[in-house]
Amino acid sequence: MSILKNLFHSRDKPKNSLPGNSYNMLFGRTTSGKNVNERSAMQVTAVYACVRILSESIAGLPLHAYRYLKDGAKEKAINHPLYLLLHDEPNPEMTSFVFRETLMSHLLLWGNAYAQIIRNGKGEILSLYPLMPNRMTVDRASNGEIYYTYMVNDSDNPTLKAQGQVYLRKEDVLHIPGLGFDGLVGYSPISMAKNAVGMALACEEYGAKFFENGASPSGVLEHPSTIKNPDKLRESWNSLFQGSGNSHRVAVLEEGLTFKPIAISPDEAQFLETRKFQIDEIARIFRIPPHMVGDLEKSSFSNIEQQSLEFVKYTLNPWVTRWEQAIQRSLFLESEKREYFVKFNVDGLLRGDYESRMNGYATARQNGWMSANDIRELENMDLIPDELGGNLYLINGAMTKLQDAGVFAQDVPEETEVDSNGKDSEQSEKDNSLVELDK
């Protein structure tokens, strides 16, 4: 065991780059010629839409702290200090929605989300503050412990005189890593897919330049003789006909001057198809259904609800699990981890239409695993008082166990009644049973 432990602690420091490449080289110039980083990627509408959808979805989910009870049940730990921080206000400057939205956007763009944990003398958490991932470095000390180095500058706080590096213990940082090479630090989805994002940027620039240059193919001006001042002629032509506002203007050519287009049209270059494919490509990176970023080509009333449910199951659930386990590991004390836990509530996103919900509730109510108040709580309705039976679990009275079927016929009553044929009631019931079996 000691050998394995030493081997673990002697590993290289956490990395978010491929072997032989520095992290910065993952960004920069792409094959399309565009420079891509997290901020320039957000200028692509598809990237902005995907980041916003996932960030707002995680931020909008109810997040509660729970406590296990002795009988295996659970209840909301309203009195625990973390309940207010996670559910309402992680720090005096932002709400829980804004805090989670910010961290989730960091996680989607940089591949890591960091928040500083402020504790009191007892180790209890007082507040949580987001930290910028591009200024954080994760390293390993000589004893094998992970520590964090954060670069502080005057943009954080104008009154802060101390600038430079701040060292933080792992107990002081909430770190949510994305998919990574070593399980300790995630790498940026934008850096991994920089060519796809760069091509989307190049397509947008090409379309903008196309309209800027007159929404018509470029060409050359030909003159039968020598032009003394070609620059002046070019500037004169551009001032009259360049730009989308000057498109379709009638050109008057003098002295044998002719205009010959030399470029292919955008239709021939399949410009629109290329732009559409890049939207699907970026949606594929973030695993977002195309209809959620405005592509309804393959969506219909019959499948769009199923696509929305798949978004919750296959896109949101992995992120939710990543958040829950990171919070459980970093924010609870060792003495609390067996008693408390946090949970995102995604039930609201998985609910179907009204008729489907009512049918499901009816089945649960009749089979005894949901009470009236359980149903009303899911529908955000006022609870029925306990004295009126709001918390009763009922089942259909006609149902019984298979092994108990016919037990009533085996009991011999103390007093028997004689029917009109002179037989007692028990004998009559047996005869009737035999008749039914013979049939």
C-alpha positions, 0 to 999 in steps of 0.5 A: 500500500505504501508503494502505491501511495508513494507512486500516486504522490510522485506523479507529475503535476496536474496537466490540461494539455496533450503530452509534448504540447503546452496549454497555450498552443492549443489555442491561437491560430487555426487552419481557417486562419482565425484566432480562437480563444474562449472570448472570441469563441463566444462571438459565434452565435452557436457557441453563445447559445450552447453555453447559455442553454447549459449555464441557465439550465444548471443555474435554474435547477432547484439545489437543496441540501439534505440530511439522512434520517435513521429510518432511511428517509431524508429531509431538507437540511434547512438549518445547515449553513450550506443550505442558504449558500447553495439555494439562495445566496453564496456570497453577499454580491450574487444570487445562487442562480448567477453564481452557478451560471458563472461557474457553469460558463467557466466549465464549458469554456475553460474546462474548469470551474473554481470558487474560493471557499471562505471559512470561519474558525470552526471550518464552517463555510461562510461564502463562496466566490467565483475565480477566473480559470485562466488565472488559476494554476493547479500544482502538486507539492513535494509531499504530493498534496494538490494546491492552487495558485491564483494570479491577483491583479488590481482589476479584482479590487482597486483597493487591494495593494497586494498583487501577484500570486496567491496560494490556496489549499485544496480545502479552500477551493471548490474545483469542478473539473471537466473531462481531462487527461488525468482526472484532476484538471479538465481541458477546454472544449473550445481548445479541443474544437478550435478548428470547428469554431475557427471555421464558423468565425471565418464563415461569419466574416466571409458573409459580412465581407460579402455584404460589405463589398456590395453583395455581388461578386468581386471583379476587375475593371478593364480599360482598352488603354493605359490608366494613369492613376489606377488607385484613384479609379479603384477608390472612385469605384468603391465609393460608389458601388461598395457596401450593401447600401450601394448594391444594385446601383447602375454603373456608368462606364466611360472610355471603353471601361468594362467590369468583369466578375471573377469570383464564384457566387456564394450559392456555388460555394455552398456558403449557406450550407457550410454555415448551417453545418458549423452550427450542427458541429458546435451543437455536437461539441456541447451535446445540444439538440439542434432544435434548442439552437434554432435548427428545426429542420429535423424536429416535429411535434412528434419528436421534439418532446422526446429530444427535450427529455434526451437533453435532460438524460444525456446532456444535463445529468452528467453535468449535474452529477459532476456538480453534486459530487464536487460539492459533496467532496469539497464543501462538507466536513469529513464528519458530515459526509455520511449524514448530509448530501446535496441534490439537484431536482430535475423532476420538473424538466422530466415532466410530460404534458398535463394528461400524462402527469395526471395518469402517472399520479393516478397510478402512483396514488392507487398503488400506494407509493405516493400520497396526495401531498406528494403529488401536490408538492410536485405540482407546487400546490398547497399541502392538505393538512395531516388531519384531513388525510393528506399524507395517507398512502392508500391502495385498492382494497380489492387487491390481496396477495396470491397466497391469501386467495380463498383463505376466507373459505377455509375458516369455519364459523362458530355458528352456521346458517341453514339455507332453504335446502337444509344445508349450512351456509359453509357447505353451500359456499363449497358447493358453489366453489365446486360448481365454478371450478367444474365450469 
